[in-house]
């Protein structure tokens, strides 16, 4: 009989080039988990079916980059907000523009559809929260109170409340019927990026850049618990559909949290980078991330993820909803009362300005005529959005789970690579009668251990490259285990401590020297000093600063930086390669047209010293760019985000060939 095949807990589903320019926003449909919408700097909104390579539909009309997108509950409508403050709503089934909403004065940062009614909420850099009636094409109400950009909006499951989070460190809860604020939570000490309602209970989760996730009781309006994040920040959160746990999407990892008491149930390593959105379907968690113009999707098998610990009443079965605990006193929170029909119109408490409640104008009609829905894949569009008969709902409610690929190679048990239980769960401890459970392979001190380091060292990792914790521990013996482990482990760790201190001190001195040059205002001199130090890490630190402000780049700076970029692109450190790609892209976009024009220009009549100097710099840069183009060409075949970055650079450098 064939042995059972071990499948992966998490795997990469696909990678697509979503736009002709950088992707600026994306969102998953929460109903089916199979619909994906992306917004880009090319001012388009593209619709995709997860795990299919071709774009289904491309929505046009915006004239500035799309900053925020959201799909409604039934996955029939999509709303997109742009940098200019305009909002457009499309009907996906009819493949046409439905509404154009104008009123915000700055970037649209957040959007959300009402779960039942025909309403959309929008938050902007102009600090305003607005509620729009899709049918009337007007602003129903404007909620004032935030003092900085509104980063996230969420309607409550019963549609009665609206939660907003902002860069002003606050979370506000608005009563839609009364048109006023219910409560303001001010405990966060940094910008609040995400809010999410519990699907059943009166509970709200918020995530802030102060590296905490807070849970709020919406009956008592107080903190239930606070989870302090690890070194890697959380980028998005999602409650499990039955409300048993909270999924937190971190950089290259998924964490599963409980809140009463606060604890981490499980950690799953997922190489998805900066994950942007999560969705749960068929007991699988779908996560999507983007880098430049490339969007990647990943799957986590929730059957193999721990969603509870000793703090919950019983275990959670994956094929059955969580059974709520028996109510004890007043500790059980209220459950949302969902209406059987659409909600009533929010009460208009104050009169809106004429510009906000104006009727559809000819200008708006013209903008809507200019907005189009281009069906680029009719076959997928017919399958997903067009109903086949009167009783069919679209998108399909039922979809098959994605098949899990087999493990690449035999691995150790799951528990050795990541915690599968919360720290407070009742896991049986190894006893003296069963010493095999705690034995570690012996390490002979006189025998050198050869380690194979990876060809590319990731930018984010949880342990030092080439080191294993077991290397610091002696062979286990049956007597005096604790004393031997502690003493010898500490002595092993201290061996390299002095060397590391010397390295860090030297680097600190180098950075101080570069900073002294920087304070004079001469960027090129600062870079010259960093190059003279002959330490690529210092060059990378300086480039990461310069890359944030494109106006700092000058042609003479390029002559110094390009040889360093050539070294960075061939480095084994992922962070070095990323910095090199970013710097090279800036140089190509700002200076390559200038360099080619100057080199192609006919020689001048007479003596022009400044022109000769500029011509010399251009020739030097051109020669260095030619050398780098060979490296780029050889690395275009790489997979993942590095491959896409090198392909983009190769296209930019095509003029050199």
ROKOL-334070 format. One record per residue (C-alpha): x, y, z. Coordinates in steps of 0.5 Angstrom, whole numbers, padded with zeros to 4 digits, always signed. Each point is the difference from the previous one (the first is absolute). Layout:
XYZ ...
***
This chain:
+0000+0000+0000 +0003+0007-0002 +0002+0004+0006 -0005+0007+0001 +0003+0006-0003 +0001+0006+0004 -0002+0006-0003 +0002+0007+0002 -0004+0004+0005 +0002+0007-0004 +0002+0001-0007 +0000+0005-0006 -0006-0001-0005 +0002+0005-0005 +0004+0006-0002 -0003+0005-0005 +0002+0007-0003 -0006+0004+0001 +0001+0007-0003 +0005+0003-0005 +0002+0004+0006 +0001-0001+0008 -0006-0003+0004 -0003+0005+0005 -0006-0004+0003 -0003-0006+0000 -0006-0004+0003 -0003-0007+0000 -0007-0002+0000 -0002-0002+0007 -0006-0004-0002 +0003-0005-0005 +0008+0001+0001 +0001-0001-0007 -0001+0008-0003 +0006+0004+0000 +0000+0008-0002 +0006+0004-0001 +0001+0007+0000 +0006+0003-0003 +0004+0007-0002 -0002-0001-0007 -0007+0002+0002 -0004-0006-0001 -0003-0006+0004 +0001-0007-0002 -0005-0006+0002 +0003-0007+0000 -0002-0007+0002 +0005-0002+0005 +0005-0006-0003 -0002+0002-0007 +0005+0004-0004 -0004+0005-0004 -0003+0006+0002 -0008-0001+0000 -0002+0008-0001 +0004+0006+0000 -0004+0006+0003 +0002+0007-0002 -0002+0007+0001 +0004+0003+0006 +0006+0005-0002 +0004-0001+0006 +0003-0006+0003 -0005-0005+0003 +0002+0001+0008 -0006-0005+0003 -0005-0005-0003 -0005-0004+0003 -0005-0006-0002 -0007+0000+0003 -0003-0006+0004 -0003-0003-0006 +0006+0001-0005 -0005+0004-0005 +0003+0007+0001 +0007+0003+0001 +0002+0007+0003 +0007+0003-0002 +0002+0006+0003 +0006+0004-0003 +0005+0005+0002 -0004+0006-0002 -0006-0002+0004 -0004-0002-0005 -0004-0007+0001 -0003-0004-0005 -0005-0006+0001 +0000-0006-0006 -0006-0005+0000 +0004-0006-0002 -0005-0004-0003 -0003+0005-0004 +0008+0002-0002 -0002+0007+0000 +0001+0007+0005 -0005+0001+0005 +0002+0006+0004 +0005+0005+0000 +0000+0004+0007 +0004+0006+0001 +0001+0004+0006 +0007-0002+0004 +0006+0005-0001 +0005-0005+0000 +0002-0007+0000 -0005-0006+0001 +0004-0004+0005 -0006-0005+0002 -0007-0002-0002 -0005-0005+0002 -0007-0003-0002 -0006+0000+0004 -0002-0007+0002 -0007+0001-0002 -0002+0007-0003 +0003+0003-0006 +0005+0004+0004 +0007+0001-0001 +0005+0004+0005 +0006+0003-0002 +0006+0003+0004 +0005+0005-0002 +0006+0003+0001 -0004+0007+0001 -0002-0004+0007 -0007+0000-0002 -0005-0007+0000 -0005+0001-0005 -0006-0005-0001 -0003+0000-0007 -0007-0003-0002 +0002-0004-0007 -0008+0001-0002 +0000+0008+0001 +0007+0001-0002 +0001+0005+0005 +0004+0000+0007 -0005-0001+0006 +0004+0002+0005 +0007+0002+0002 +0003-0002+0007 +0005+0005+0002 +0005-0001+0006 +0007-0003-0002 +0005+0005-0001 +0005-0005-0005 -0001-0005-0005 -0006-0005+0000 +0004-0006-0001 -0006-0006+0001 -0007+0000+0000 -0005-0006+0002 -0007-0001+0001 -0003-0004+0005 -0003-0007-0002 -0007+0003+0002 +0001+0006-0004 -0001+0005+0006 +0007+0002+0001 +0006+0003-0004 +0007-0001+0003 +0006+0005-0002 +0007+0000+0001 +0005+0005-0001 +0007+0003+0000 -0002+0004+0006 +0001-0006+0004 -0008-0001+0002 -0005-0005-0002 -0007+0003+0000 -0007-0003+0000 -0006+0003-0004 -0007-0001+0001 -0003+0000-0007 -0007+0001+0002 +0001+0006+0005 +0006+0003-0005 +0004+0001+0006 +0006-0003+0004 -0001-0006+0005 +0007-0001+0003 +0007+0002-0002 +0006-0004+0002 +0006+0003+0001 +0005-0005+0004 +0004-0001-0007 +0007+0004+0000 +0001+0000-0007 -0004+0000-0007 -0006-0005+0000 +0000-0004-0007 -0005-0005+0001 -0007-0001+0003 -0004-0007+0000 -0006-0002+0003 -0001-0006+0003 -0005-0004-0004 -0005-0002+0006 +0001+0004+0006 +0001+0007+0002 +0007+0000-0001 +0005+0004-0004 +0007-0001-0002 +0005+0006-0002 +0007-0001-0002 +0005+0006+0001 +0007+0002-0002 +0002+0000+0007 +0000-0007-0001 -0006-0002+0004 -0006-0004-0001 -0006+0003+0004 -0007-0004+0001 -0005+0005+0002 -0007-0002+0004 -0005+0004-0004 -0005-0001+0006 +0004+0003+0006 +0005+0004-0005 +0006-0002+0003 +0006-0004-0002 -0001-0008+0001 +0008-0002-0002 +0006+0003-0003 +0005-0004-0004 +0007+0002-0001 +0002-0002-0007 +0007-0003-0001 +0006+0004-0004 -0004-0001-0007 -0006+0004+0000 -0007-0002-0002 -0003+0003-0006 -0007-0003+0000 -0005-0004+0004 -0006-0004-0001 -0005-0004+0005 -0001-0007-0001 -0007-0001-0003 -0003-0003+0006 +0004+0005+0005 +0005-0005+0003 +0006+0004-0001 +0003+0006-0004 +0005-0001-0006 +0006+0005+0000 +0004+0000-0007 +0007+0002+0002 +0006+0001-0005 +0001-0008-0002 -0004-0003+0006 -0007-0001+0002 -0002+0001+0007 -0006-0003+0004 -0002+0004+0006 -0005-0001+0006 -0002+0006+0004 -0003-0003+0006 +0005+0000+0003 +0005+0002-0006 +0004-0005-0002 +0003-0003-0007 -0003-0006-0002 +0004-0002-0006 +0005+0003-0005 +0001-0002-0007 +0006+0002-0005 -0003+0003-0006 +0005+0003-0005 -0005+0005-0002 +0004+0006+0001 -0004+0007+0002 -0007-0004+0000 -0006+0005-0002 -0006-0004+0001 -0003-0006+0003 -0006-0004-0001 -0003-0007+0002 -0004-0005-0004 +0000-0008+0000 +0004+0000+0006 +0006+0003-0003 +0002+0007+0001 +0002+0004-0006 +0005+0006+0000 +0003+0005-0005 +0006+0004-0001 +0003+0005-0005 +0007+0002-0001 +0000+0006-0006 -0004-0003-0006 -0001-0007+0003 -0005-0003+0004 +0001-0007+0003 -0005-0004+0004 +0001-0006+0005 -0004-0005+0004 +0000-0002+0007 -0004-0007+0002 -0004+0002+0006 -0001-0008+0001 +0007+0000+0003 +0000+0007+0004 -0001+0000+0007 -0006+0005+0001 -0001-0001+0008 +0004-0002+0006 -0002-0001+0007 -0004+0006+0001 -0006-0002-0005 -0005-0004+0002 +0001-0007-0003 +0004+0000-0007 -0002+0003-0007 -0002-0005-0005 +0002+0002-0007 -0007-0003-0003 -0004+0003+0005 -0002+0007+0003 +0003+0002+0007 -0005-0002+0005 -0001+0006+0005 +0002-0001+0007 -0006+0000+0005 -0001+0007+0003 +0003+0002+0006 -0003+0006+0004 +0001+0006-0004 +0007-0002-0004 -0003-0002-0006 -0001+0006-0005 -0006+0001-0004 -0001-0003-0007 -0001+0004-0006 -0008+0001-0002 +0001-0001-0008 -0006+0003-0004 -0004-0005-0004 -0001+0006-0005 +0004+0006-0002 +0002+0005+0005 -0004+0007+0001 +0003+0006-0003 +0005+0003+0005 -0003+0006+0003 +0002+0007-0003 +0002+0004+0006 +0003+0006-0003 -0001+0003-0007 +0005-0001-0005 +0003+0005-0004 -0003+0001-0007 +0006-0003-0003 -0001-0006+0004 -0007-0001-0001 +0000+0002-0008 -0004-0004-0005 +0004-0003-0005 +0003+0005-0005 +0002+0000-0007 +0007+0000+0002 -0001-0006+0004 -0004-0004-0006 +0006+0002-0004 +0005-0003+0005 -0004-0006+0000 +0000-0001-0007 +0007+0000+0000 +0000-0005+0005 +0000-0007-0004 +0001-0007+0002 +0004-0004-0005 -0002-0008+0000 +0007-0003-0001 -0002-0007+0001 -0007-0001-0002 +0001-0008+0001 +0001+0002+0008 -0004+0006+0000 -0006-0005-0002 +0002-0005+0005 +0000+0004+0006 -0004+0006-0001 -0006-0002-0005 -0005-0004+0003 -0002-0006-0004 -0007-0001+0002 -0005+0004+0005 +0002-0004+0006 +0007+0001-0001 +0004+0005+0005 +0007+0003-0003 +0005-0001+0002 -0001-0007+0002 -0001-0001+0007 +0003-0007+0000 +0007-0001-0002 +0005-0006+0000 +0006+0001+0005 +0007+0001-0003 +0004-0006+0000 +0006+0000+0005 +0006-0002-0004 +0005-0006+0004 +0006+0002+0004 +0006+0001-0004 +0004-0004+0005 -0001-0004+0006 +0000+0005+0006 +0000-0001+0007 -0007+0000+0004 -0004+0007+0000 +0001+0001+0007 +0008+0001-0001 -0001+0006-0005 -0005+0004+0003 -0005+0000+0006 -0006-0004-0001 -0003+0002+0007 -0001+0006+0004 +0005+0001+0005 -0005-0001+0006 -0003-0007-0004 +0000-0006+0004 +0006-0004-0004 +0002-0006+0004 +0008+0001+0002 +0005-0005-0001 +0001-0004+0006 +0007-0004+0003 -0004-0007-0002 +0001+0002-0008 +0006+0004-0001 +0000-0001-0007 -0005+0006-0001 +0005+0005+0002 +0007-0003-0003 +0004+0004-0004 +0005-0002-0005 +0007+0000+0003 +0005+0005-0003 +0007-0001+0001 +0004+0006+0002 +0007-0003-0004 -0004-0001-0007 -0001+0006-0004 -0008+0000-0003 +0000+0002-0007 -0006+0005-0002 -0003+0001-0006 -0003+0007-0001 -0005+0002-0004 +0002+0004-0007 -0005+0006+0002 -0001+0002+0007 -0007+0002+0002 -0001+0007+0002 -0004-0002+0006 +0001-0006+0004 -0001-0003+0007 +0007-0003+0001 +0007+0001-0002 +0003-0003-0007 +0004-0006+0001 -0002-0001+0008 -0004-0005+0003 -0002+0001+0007 +0002-0008+0001 +0007+0002-0001 +0000+0004+0006 -0002-0006+0004 +0004-0006+0003 -0002-0007-0001 -0005-0001+0005 +0001-0005+0006 -0005-0002+0005 +0003+0003+0006 +0000+0008+0002 -0003+0002-0007 -0002+0007+0002 +0007+0002+0003 +0004-0003-0006 -0004+0003-0005 +0000+0007+0003 +0007+0000+0001 +0003-0002-0006 -0005+0003-0005 +0001+0007+0003 +0008-0001-0001 -0001-0002-0007 -0005+0006-0001 +0006+0005+0003 +0005-0003-0004 -0002+0005-0006 -0002+0005+0004 +0006+0005+0000 +0001-0001-0007 -0007+0002-0002 +0001+0006+0005 +0006+0002-0004 -0003-0001-0007 -0006+0005+0003 +0004+0005+0003 +0004+0000-0007 -0006+0001-0004 -0003+0006+0005 +0007+0004-0001 -0001-0001-0008 -0007+0003+0001 +0002+0005+0004 +0005+0002-0005 -0005+0000-0006 -0005+0004+0004 +0006+0005+0002 +0000+0001-0008 -0007+0000-0001 -0001+0006+0005 +0004+0004-0005 -0006-0001-0005 +0005-0003-0005 -0004-0006-0002 +0006-0002-0005 +0005+0001+0005 -0004-0005+0005 +0000-0005-0005 +0007+0000-0002 +0002-0001+0008 -0005-0006+0000 +0004-0003-0006 +0007+0002+0003 -0002-0004+0006 -0001-0006-0004 -0006-0003+0004 -0006-0001-0004 -0005+0000+0006 +0002+0007+0001 -0001+0001-0008 -0007-0003+0001 -0002+0004+0006 +0002+0006-0004 -0004-0002-0006 -0006-0001+0004 -0001+0007+0002 +0002+0003-0007 -0005-0005-0003 -0006+0003+0004 +0001+0007-0003 +0001+0000-0008 +0002+0007+0000 +0007-0001+0003 +0002-0004-0006 +0005+0004-0004 +0004-0003-0006 +0007+0001+0003 -0003-0005+0006 -0002-0005-0005 +0007-0001-0002 +0002-0002+0007 -0006-0004+0001 +0000-0004-0006 +0006-0004+0002 -0003-0002+0007 -0007-0002-0003 +0004-0005-0005 +0003-0003+0007 -0007+0000+0003 -0004-0003-0005 +0005-0006+0000 +0000+0000+0008 -0003-0007+0003 -0004+0005+0005 -0007+0001-0002 +0000+0007+0003 +0006+0002-0004 -0003-0002-0006 -0007+0003+0001 +0004+0007+0002 +0004-0001-0007 -0006-0001-0004 -0004+0006+0003 +0006+0005-0001 +0002-0003-0007 -0008+0001-0002 +0000+0008+0003 +0007+0001-0004 -0003-0003-0007 -0007+0004+0001 +0004+0007+0001 +0006-0001-0004 +0000-0005-0005 -0004+0005-0005 +0005+0005+0002 +0006-0004-0001 -0002-0003-0007 -0002+0007-0003 +0007+0003+0002 +0004-0005-0003 -0004+0000-0006 +0000+0008-0001 +0005+0002-0005 +0007+0003+0003 -0001+0008+0001 +0004+0005-0003 +0005+0003+0004 +0002-0001+0007 -0005-0002+0006 +0003-0002+0006 -0006-0002+0004 -0003-0004-0006 +0006-0003-0001 +0000-0002+0007 -0007-0002+0000 +0002-0005-0006 +0005-0003+0003 -0005-0002+0006 -0005-0002-0005 +0005-0005-0003 +0003-0003+0006 -0007-0001+0002 -0002-0003-0006 +0006-0005+0000 -0002-0002+0007 -0007-0001-0002 +0002-0005-0005 +0004-0004+0005 -0006+0000+0004 -0005-0002-0006 +0004-0006-0001 -0002-0002+0008 -0007+0002-0001 -0001-0004-0006 +0003-0007+0003 -0004+0001+0006 -0007+0001-0004 -0001-0007+0001 -0001+0000+0007 -0007-0002+0003 -0003+0004+0006 +0000+0008+0001 +0007+0000-0002 -0001-0003-0007 -0006+0005-0001 +0005+0006+0002 +0005-0002-0004 -0004-0001-0006 -0003+0007+0001 +0007+0003+0000 +0002-0004-0006 -0006+0004-0004 +0002+0006+0003 +0008-0001-0003 -0003-0003-0006 +0003+0007-0004 +0007-0002+0002 -0001-0006-0004 
***
